Amino acid sequence: MLPGPIDPSVVYDGPRAKLATVTGSPVWGLGDGFAAFAERQGHRLLGVHRPMTPYGLGPQVEAYATPTGTRVLRIPSYGMVAGEDWSLRAAEWRVFWILWRAGVEVVLVGGTSGTCDWRDGEEAVRPGDLVLPWTYFSLDPVPSGLPGTELENVLAERVALMDEPFCPALGRELIREVSALDIARFRRVHDQGARVVLHRWQYGAGFESAGHSLFLREYGRSIGAPVITGDCVSPVLARVCGMHLGYYHVPSNWAEGLRPQNLTGTLDTLYLQTLPEVAATLELRLLARLDTPTDCRCRALLRPRPPEYRRALSPPAS
């Protein structure tokens, strides 16, 4: 759904950078104070922008210079806008159109939410851990390209293979940066070798039901891979746009109905007190030294297809 017609004539007039973060819930506790925190870490806020997109006014875009001089962009909270329904596809289209037109090659995303691990041992994924999932699945609608652009329907020209949806090279850099943190330690770090699966969901009006959580727990048990459920932007759109997607996840609670817990109290403590400065420090340090990875398959997994496939379709309207 769109608030109005798509306007493909819109030209991007915002800041540009190769690196960006769109992290949401891990830094929510900073409120609107992320820029002030970043400046205390040596980053300089260059400007705050609100670009127009073909799908309407986009989310806020903050431009920073890192202590090393690198330019980075930040779109707060996955591109969510107060009072707007994030589940509408146009919300995510705006985010990726901005990142694409800004020349972003690496996008960093941090998420939280529940763990559905069936295990009870030390190896289990528990609240307070750090997880780098190796793959994901989604029960949301079929992913799309960017309507009104050359990336609207790319399947006949290029197919986004979703092996390694989360860049392994960025995963290794995240682990390296976590090991250097001196302000906090996670209970346990599960790298991509732990084979944790992300159930990607977008924020709606409520959390999952106990039935949903039980389904995810038993699905994980059946395939021998624990499932976490949480927020992340579209891995397919990131690949279609030619971006490396780095994703980390901090389980904030057991998924609804799996364990006794004070859910809202647990979440508020983590979001407001425990996690925000740790996550912000992790990202700011990483962005200050990061470069576009060359030791991964992210770009190679966007595969060109024979021209006959496009010629088999009806031609576009003139």
N, C-alpha and C positions, 0 to 999 in steps of 0.2 A: 504494500500500500504506500502511496505517495501523497503528500499534501497538495501536489499540483503536478503539471506535466514536466517531463524531463527536458532540460534545456542543454543540448549538447554544445551550444556555442559558448558556454562559460569558460573563461580562461583563468587558470590558477594564478593568483597574485600574492601568495603567501611566501614564507621563508622556505629555504631549501637546505637539505642535509642528507647525508648517506645513512645516518643512524637515527633511530627514533625509539621511544618507549610509549606504550599505550596502557601501561599497567593501571589497574584499578584497585580492588579491595585490599591488597597488601599495604597500600599507603593511604587508605581512606582516613586513618586516624590523624593525618596531618591536616585534614580539611583543605582550606585554600592556602595553607602555609608551605606547600612544597617548594616554591621558588625561594622563600626565605631560608629554608633548610638547605637547599642546594647551594645557595650563596655562602652559607657557613662552611660548606665543604669545598669551596674554591671555584664553584661554577658561577658564571655571570649570565643573568637574564638579559637577553638582547631585545626581546619584544614579545608582546602577546597579540595574537591575531585571531580573526574570525572569518576565514575565507568562505566565499560563496562556492557552491558546487552545483553540478547539473541537477541535483536532487534537493536543492534548497540550501539554506544557510548551514554551514558546517559547524562542528564543535570547535572549542577553543584550541588553538595551537600555540604552544610556547616554544620560543627559540632560545637556546643556551649556547654559550661557549664554555667548553670544559677547561680545566687547568692546563691541559696540553694544547689548547687552541682548537680542538675539534668542534665542529658545529653539530649539535644534536637537537632534535625536536621532541616535544612531549605533547601528546594528546591525552588529557586526563580521563581516567575511568573508562577505557575502551572506546571513548567517543560518546559516552552517555551524556545526555543533556537533561537538566532538571525539568521535570514536567512532561517529557516526551517518552513515548513507548519505545524502549530499546529493542523489542522483539520485531518491530517493523523493519523490513529489509533495507529500506532507505537509510536507516541509521548507520548500518555497517558499510553500505555503499559510500556514504559520505567520508567515512574514515579512510577507506582504502583508496578512494579517488584522490584525496589530499595526499596520502603517503606516496601514491604512484606519481602524481604530478610534481611532488616535491623532490623526486629523485631518490627516495629512501630505498636502500638496499638491505638493511638489517632492521628488523622490528623486534623489540624485546617486550614480552608480556609476562606479567606475574598474576597468578590467580590464587584463590582460596576456595574453600567449601568442604564437603564431607568426604570421609573415607568409608568405603564399603568393604574393606578387607575382611575376609572370613576368618583369618588366622589370629591366634592369640599369642604366638611366640614373639621373641625379640625382633624377628625379621619383619613383623607385620608393619603395615603403614598406619601410623597413629597420628592423632592431632599433635601438632607441634613439630612434625618432621618436615624435611624439605624433599620434594619429589620432582624429578625430571622424567615425565612420562615418555615412553618410546613410541607410542601410537595413540590413537583416539578413535572414538566412534560418536555419532550424533544421531539423535532421534528427531532433530529439527528438519525443516523442509530441505529438499535437494539444494545444494549450493549453486550459486549463480556466478556469472562474471560481473562486469560493470556496465549496466545498460547505458546506451547512448554513446559508447566509446568503442574503439576497435577491440576492446576486451569483453564486449557484451556476450558473444557466443563463440568461444574459441575452440570448442570441442572438435569441430571439423578441421581445424588448422593446427592446433596444439592440444595435447592431452596432458593434464596435470596428474601424473602418477603420484600416489600418496604413500609410497614407501618413504620412511624417514620424514614424516611431516614436520617434526621439530628438529631443527638443524643439529646434528651431532657435534659439529665443531663448536657451535655456540654453547651446547650443553657442557662440553669439556671446559670452556672458559668460565662458565657459571660455577662449576665445581671448584675450579682453581680460585676464583674470587671468594667463594664461601669459606674455603680453607684459610684464607688470609684475614677473615673478619676477626676483630679483636673486641667487639662490643657484645657479642652473643654467640651462642652455639645452638644449633638445632639438635633435637634429641637424636635423630638419625638422618642421614642423607641417603636417598635412594636415587642412584644415577640411572641412565637409560638401560644399563645392563640388568637392572632389577625387574624389567619388563612390566612396569605398572601401566595400566591403560587408563586414559582420560575419557570419561563420559562428558563430552562438551555440551553444555547447555547455556542458553542465554537468559539473562534476568527477566523474569516475569513478575507477576503479582504475588507469588508465594514460593515457598520451598517445595521440594519433592515430598511425596507421600511416603508412608511406611511401606506400602506395596511396591512403589518404585524402587526404594532402597533395597528391599528384599530381593527384587528381581536382579538388581545390579550385583548384589552380594553373591547370589547363586550363579549368575552368569560368570563372574570372576572365578568362583570355585570350579565351575565346569571346564574352563579353559586353562586353569592353573596360573592365572595372572590376576592380581588384585586390581580392583577398579576404584578410581576416585572420581568424584563428580564435581565439576567446577567450571568457572568462567574463562573463556578464551575467545579471541577473535577467530575468524574463519581461516583454518590452515589452507583450504583450497584457494581462497582469494589471495592469500599471501603468495602461494606458488604461481597462480595465474599472473600476478603482478610482478613476478620475478624476484621476490624477496626471500631472504633467509629469516625464518621465524624461530626465535629463541623463547622457550617457554619454561617457566618454573612454577611450582605449586606448593603451597603450604596448607595441608589439611587443617582446618580450623575446628573441626568437630567430627564426631561420628555421624554418618548420614542419618536422617530422621528415622527413628524407630528401631535402630540397631542396638543401641546401648542406652542405659539410663544416663541422662545428662540435663543440665540446665542450659538449654541451647542458646537462648538469647544472651544470658549472662556470660557464657563462654565466648561467644562471638564478640561481644562488646569489649571484653577484656583483651582479647587478642588484637582486635582491630584498633583499639584506642591506646593500648599501653604496650603490648609486647612486641608487635611486628612492625609498625610503620617506619621507625628510624632504622631498623635493621634492613628492611627491604629497600628503602630509599638509599641507604649507604651502599648496599650491594650493587644496585643499578648504577649509581653515579660513578662509583669506582670502575665498574666494568666499561661503561660508556666512554670514560676518559681515556681508555687505552685500546679500545676495540677497533678492529678493522674488518672489512668485508671478508668473510672466510673464503679460502680457496681449496681447502682440504675436505670438501663435502660434495654431495651429489644434488644439492637443492636445485641448481640451475639445469643440470642434465636431466632431472626428472620432469621438466616441462618439455615434452617430446613433440617435435614437429611431425605432421602427418602428410600423407601423399595429397597432392592438389586435387586428385579425383574426388576426394571426400567432400570438398567444398563445392565442386562443380555438380555434385549429385543433389544439391539443395536447390530450392527455388531461388532465383536471383533476387537481390534486394530491390525494393521499390525505388524507382528513379525520381 
